[in-house]
Amino acid sequence: MTYFFETYGCQMNTAESAAMNLVLRERGWTGAEDGEKADLVILNTCSVRATAEKRILGRLALYGAMKKKRFFTLLVAGCMAQRLGEALKDKIKAVDYVMGTDARSVFPLILEGLEQGVSVEQGASRIKIEEKPVFSFSSFHLEEGQFRAFIPIMHGCNNFCSYCIVPYVRGREVSRDPGAILREIDLLAERGVREITLLGQNVNSYRWEGDTAGLPGGSSGPGNGEFGFPELLELIARWVENTSIRWIRFLSSHPKDLSSRVIRVMAEHPAFCRHLHLCVQHGSNAVLAAMNRRYTREQYLGLAAEIREAMPGISLSTDILIGFPGETDEDLEQTLDLMERVKFLYAYMYHFNPREGTAAFDLPGRIGEDIKRDRLSRIIALQKRHTVELLKGRIGSREKVLVEGISRKNADELITRTERDEMVVVPGPPSLIGSFREVTLVSLRGNTFRAGSFNPAD
């Protein structure tokens, strides 16, 4: 039997699709080239923004039209499935199964029914989803030749930012057993992985209060016995020293929880890449308070300065949300000013779209669409200028890169990435893919560096 995935949204969804992919492969299923040829089509969905859901609804309508011509099973998973539940099947009649983020334990049961030829209706009646299911982390799946991997370390969010749907579709925070994280790292290292990214809705909130006696060092965190994110980072940095893994990244960091201790651990261990994604969202204290972000612009600027003092040359990226209800022209100017002060390498920029079920949905003072688009265009223009300035200032520098693959535009060139999360195109043979090399950045095309060749070994 064959299957096809469409994955939307964040890296966590990518990792969870990979885990489901592993289950399918282990059961003997084969990946199809596209949804038109698959026995099972899975859409792993996102609900963070309304535009994501609209796009997914469009895809579901397309698959609905396909089902009039041939039979296949359509399964909707992920955050949108969690938010809408069985109502999604009422809305889109072509959907056979809805599997939320906390109901993945039913996935093997769905597959079992399909393998046995049980009808969708019969299979659905056999599958029971607990009222309060317990979240469990899945095993990883790694494609052949993949040298970068995501490792979920926690799930859910307790922050309840007023604009955000994530706590409602992902649930409360659950941290993963550090021993299980180390075992997954070992498995990835055995497969030749060179770079790992630790994932969580807010990795800084990682807290493990279980047994740590079996961990290297045999002790938990200081004081109250809690094993937190700094302890986990320290543990992983030492653990990978004797493996193929050389670079460590993590996503995402909430500014209110990024501690000085985390910064020190990063600075002390060269395995941590000199890049950090630190979501600011806005530059106005009034808007930050309305967003329930629980930090001020002054605190964010102080944090950025502390990071750069500890790790000179580190690049910072961020998310910026413009057009929040009640936002004034002065609030916009404060955001532009914060961007001028920090100078992010890149940013994910978007304007506010009300999400039903969040605290911000009913806030007064909504901004008109034309004003939101105009303000967003100013933010984007400034960020483009900063990106170009920062990248141009890097020309001539010598950098270590991880060779990731062959360029789609030229088969004689390779795509590589610096630890600062910059892309570099370099002529070279495919045999170098998966290795670390050094290059000199000689020019810039768009936001991608070019290097004439790989530097000879010292």
C-alpha positions, 0 to 999 in steps of 0.5 A: 500500500502507498502513502503521501504526506503534505506537511504544513507549519513548523519544524515540530510538524516536520519532525512528527511527520517524520515519525509517522513516516517511520511507522508507515515504513516499518509496516511495509508501506511505500511512499507515493510520488504524489497524492493522486497515486496514493492509497493514503493521503495525510495532511499534517496541518498548522493552525497558527495563522488563518492563512495556513488553514485556508490553504489546507482547506483548499487542498482538502477541497482538491482531494475531495474532487479527486475522491469522486474519481477514485477511492483513497483514504484522507487523514487530517492530522496536526494542529488544525485537526486538534482545533476543529476535531470531528467538525472538520469531517462535517465541513469537508465530507471527503475527510475520513479520519481526524487525528489531533496532536494528542491522539497519535497513538491511534495512527497504528490502529488506522493503518491496521484497519486499512491493511485489513480492508476494514471500511472507514466507517467500521475502522472509525468505530473501532478506534477509541481516543481517550478523553485525556490522552497522554502525549508520547514522543515518537521515534525519529525517521531519517531519509538516506543522506540526511545529515541534519535532524530535528529532535523534539525535547518538549511539547505544548506551551503554557505561555498563552500569548493572547494572539496564539492558538498553540496552547489550545491545539498543543496542550500544556508543556510536557518535557521529554526524558533526557535519557530518551533524548540521548538515545535518539542522539546516539541513533542519529549519530550512528546514521551519520548525522552532523547537526541536530536541532532541539525542538519545542514550542518554548525550549527554555521551559524544558523541565525534567523532574523524573529520575536523573540518576542514570544520566552521565554525572548521575545528578540533577540540576542545582538546588531543588533537584530540577533538571532544566534546559541549561542542564540538558544543553550541558549534558548534550554538548558533552554527549556529542563530543565523541560522535559524528555530531558537531553542531547543535541548534535549538528552536524556539526561545521565548525571551522571558525564559532565556536565562543567563545560564543558557547563554553561558552554556552556549558560549562555553561549548563550541558545538552550539551554533552561533545563531539564535532565533529569539522571537521579539514579536513587537517593539512597543511595551504597550503592545507586548503587554497586550500580547501577554509576552511578559517582557519589555523592549528594554529587557529584550534589548538587554538580553540581545546585548548579553548574548552578543557580549558572550558570543561576539559575531552571533547572528540573531533572527526573530518573528515580528507581528504587526497590526495588533489591535490598538497598535499606534503609529508610535508603537510601529516606530518603536518596533522599527527602532528596536530593529535598528538597535538589534539588526536581525539577520532575518525575520519572519514578518506578518500582520495580525489575523484574528484567531478564533479561540484566542484572547486577542480575537475579541480585542477592540481597536482592530487595525484596517487591512490597508494600514496593516499591509502598509505597516508590514511593508515598512517592517519588511523593507527595513529588514531587507536593508539590515539583511543586505548590510549584515551579509555584505559585511561578511564578504571576505571572511573565512567560514566553516560550513556543513555541505548539505546537498547539490544546488537545484540551479547548477548540478556542479555546485553544492549548497552549504550552510554556516553556523550563523545560518547563512547559505553559501553556494560552492563548486564541488563534487557530491562526495563532499555532502555531509562533511564540514569544510571551510570556505571564503565568502567572495560575493553575494547573490540575493541573500546567498553567498558564493565561494570560489572553492573550498579552502585547502585544509590547514 
